[in-house]
Structures are given as structure tokens and as C-alpha cells.
Amino acid sequence: MKRKNIPEWVKLQLWVKSAGRCQFKGCNKPVWYNGLTLSEGKFCEVAHIIGSSKNGPRGTEESEELQTDFSNLMLLCKSCHNEIDDHPEKYPIDLLRQWKREHEERIEIQTSISEEISKSTVLQLAVNIGERFVPINIEAVKKAMFPKFPTDFKGIKIEEQSFDRYATPQEWQTFAETKIKRKIQWCLNEGIDDLKIKHLSIFGISPMPFLMYLGNCIGDTIPADIYQSHRNIDDTNKTWCWQEDQNSDISYYISNEKKGVNDKVLLKLAISDYIEIDKYKSLISDDCSIYQITISEPSPHFLKSKKQLEIFSYEYRKLLNKIQAEHGKQCKIYILPAVPVSIAIECGRVILPTKDPEIYICEYYPYKNGFKKVLQIN
């Protein structure tokens, strides 16, 4: 039976709703030019989800009826069209319908964003942790920000692959002040390409002291979204996406484990791991005080939603107020962090420049007496 001709208006609709890109999931190739030679032309084919004939790939009794139906058509590059028709068992009807729907919904969201929407400036801090340096996946950054913010951006990138975590406290301080504080202050004051920064989207993989220092440099005077890297996710492009469908109910437990009379206060943040006394006994003095914020079962995997981060921020700020009320503004707080990266950044952000006492961050050295003070952040 002769195949029906697809009306031009249906082809136009398909081109518009696909934005002229291949709808095969993960391809997204522009099909109006050759990516190798850059020659312009028509480098696509219209593919049928339910085959154009019942004897063809994915053919059914509905094949003839749906030959020209928009809902049954996909715009594909020639390679992807061959792929789905040569291996129909790998690409069943429901899967292709899902890919078409997801692609068209993504284009609709992106093209409906108002030109007046505030753009977010991406801020990346990536510093090696010991000998391991983990770059931040920019595609995962775009995925995490979408659809709240447009995904074409210029941003702030602070990167160091060879910092010596066994450096002296002075070397920690110098790195923080010259590599982090100086750049953040310049960008916030001068903007990027002469455009003032109105909002920040923050992504960090770094030793805890630098993440907290970064948060303090930013403060709470500029709106910001902090993102969290999640493990054990099948789609690596979603590693920075908040999992808002997760249960956000969580209780943070605050305790005063030791009451002292001097101005030294140890604050344990035991969220990602337990912090037992053997990890910080070198910091303890007879008359210091020890406070702790923890959860019922500390784990690096527990933080899933922004709501959990907001609850922590509230409880942490309350505890800082309590410590100052009980020990005075002249006390010195030593933070022992075992927290996810987003909580570390938030810990720095909520510190108030004129209200809070001096705060020092400690780094954990498992083979050198545990926690050691390395960086003053305010």
C-alpha cells in the first residue's frame, strides 16, 4: 500500500517542537547542518514510532491510520533513525513516545522562559581532596539548574588540583584569601562582563574548610542556590539535582556534651559521619565546652532535598546564637565538620560579620591526631 504523504504543516510542527534537533535521547544533534563539514541542509529524517506499515519496525494494525499523525512522528538524524529501525526490540513504542514527549517538553520550557527572568551566575569551587581531584561536570550543572534558570551562562570558576592539605594553617589562610576571597569580592563588586551578579548557583567539591570559607565570602546579601552532589545515581547528568520527591522530614539533635568555663568552644557537626572523642582529643582542654549537631544515623547519603538543608541552617544559626549568649562574643568557636558539601557552604553563609565570635574550621587527619585547626573564616 502506498504510504501517505506527511502534510507540510505537520512537518513544520515537528521541526518547531523539536527545535530542529534529533529527538533520540542523548543525541540532541542539530539536523539543519552537517556537524563535521558545517554545510547547511536537511540532515534529518521523519521517523515513525508505530511503523508506517504493519510489517515494518514496530508495526501494528494502527500503522496505516497513524502514518501522518504528529503524535506518531519523531525528528531524527539519519544515524538514529537507522538505529531504532534496525533494532526495534531495543526501542519499543512506549520508550520512543517517552523520548518524544520529554524532548518537546524541554524545548517548550526553555523557549517559554521570559527574557526578563533573572539569570543565575554559576560559581564553581573545585579543590583536590588529598591526591584526588574531581572536576565538576558542567552538563550536570545545567541539568540541576534547569528549568529554573537558563542554561547558557558565564560564571565564576575557582579551581586548584594540587593543594597540600598537610600545609600549615598560614598556607591554608593564604590560599583562602588569595584564591577564594579575592576572586569572589572582585566578581561581586565588578560583575561579569560589566553585568552585576544578581543570583548565584553554587557548586563545590573541596576540603570542608574551603567550602565554609567560600560560603562566608558570599554571605547572605546576594540570593543563592546551593547544590549538593549525590552518589549512586544511574544518570551521571543528574548528580547535582536535588531529589525533591524524597522525604524531607529529619530531626537534627543538638547537645551540649561538655560545659567549660574558658572561651574555647568545640562545635561538632556530625552529619555525614560520627565524630568520636578519638578524632578530636588533641583539641580538648579541661575547661573548654563541646556542642554537637547530629542526626540519628550519620551518613554521607542522607541529604536529598533543599528542605533538609534549610532545616539544618535554621538549627545551626540557633546554636550559634546560644553559644554566644552563654560564652560571650569573645569566645572562639572551633568547628569540626563531617557534613555534605552544601551544608559546609551554608555554614559559612549564615555567619554574621559583626555578630558572631571568631570561628575556626578544622581539617581531619586520620593519621595525625585527628582534627586540627587550619583556617579562620571570619
C-alpha positions, 0 to 999 in steps of 0.5 A: 500500500502506498504510504501517505504523504506527511502534510507540510504543516505537520512537518513544520510542527515537528521541526518547531517542537523539536527545535530542529534537533534529533529527538533520540535521547542523548543525541540532541544533534542539530539536523539543519547542518552537517556537524563535521563539514558545517554545510547547511541542509536537511540532515534529518529524517521523519521517523515513525514510532508505530511503523508506517506499515504493519510489517515494518519496525514496530508495526501494528494494525494502527500503522496505516491510520497513524502514518501522518499523525504528529503524535506518531512522528519523531525528528531524527538524524539519519544515524538514529533513525537507522538505529531504532529501525534496525533494532526495534526490540531495543526501542519499543513504542512506549520508550520512543513516545517517552523520548518524544514527549520529554524532548518537546517538553524541554524545548517548550520550557526553555523557549517559554522562559521570559527574557526578563527572568533573572539569570543565575551566575554559576560559581564553581569551587573545585579543590583536590581532596588529598591526591584526588581531584574531581572536576565538576561536570558542567552538563550536570550543572545545567541539568540541576539548574534547569528549568529554573534558570537558563542554561547558557551562562558565564560564571565564576570558576575557582579551581586548584588540583594540587593543594597540600592539605598537610600545609600549615594553617598560614598556607591554608589562610593564604590560599583562602584569601588569595584564591577564594576571597579575592576572586569572589569580592572582585566578581561581586563588586565588578560583575561579569562582563560589566553585568552585576551578579544578581543570583548565584548557583553554587557548586563545590567539591573541596576540603570542608574548610574551603567550602565554609570559607567560600560560603562566608565570602558570599554571605547572605546579601546576594540570593543563592542556590546551593547544590549538593552532589549525590552518589549512586545515581544511574544518570551521571547528568543528574548528580547535582539535582536535588531529589525533591520527591524524597522525604524531607522530614529529619530531626537534627539533635543538638547537645551540649556534651561538655560545659567549660568555663574558658572561651574555647568552644568545640562545635561538632557537626556530625552529619555525614559521619560520627565524630568520636572523642578519638578524632578530636582529643588533641583539641580538648582542654579541661575547661573548654565546652563541646556542642554537637549537631547530629542526626540519628544515623550519620551518613554521607547519603542522607541529604536529598532535598533543599528542605533538609538543608534549610532545616539544618541552617535554621538549627545551626544559626540557633546554636550559634546564637546560644553559644554566644549568649552563654560564652560571650562574643569573645569566645572562639568557636572551633568547628569540626565538620563531617557534613555534605558539601552544601551544608559546609557552604551554608555554614559559612553563609549564615555567619554574621560579620559583626555578630558572631565570635571568631570561628575556626574550621578544622581539617581531619587527619586520620593519621595525625591526631585527628582534627586540627585547626587550619583556617579562620573564616571570619 
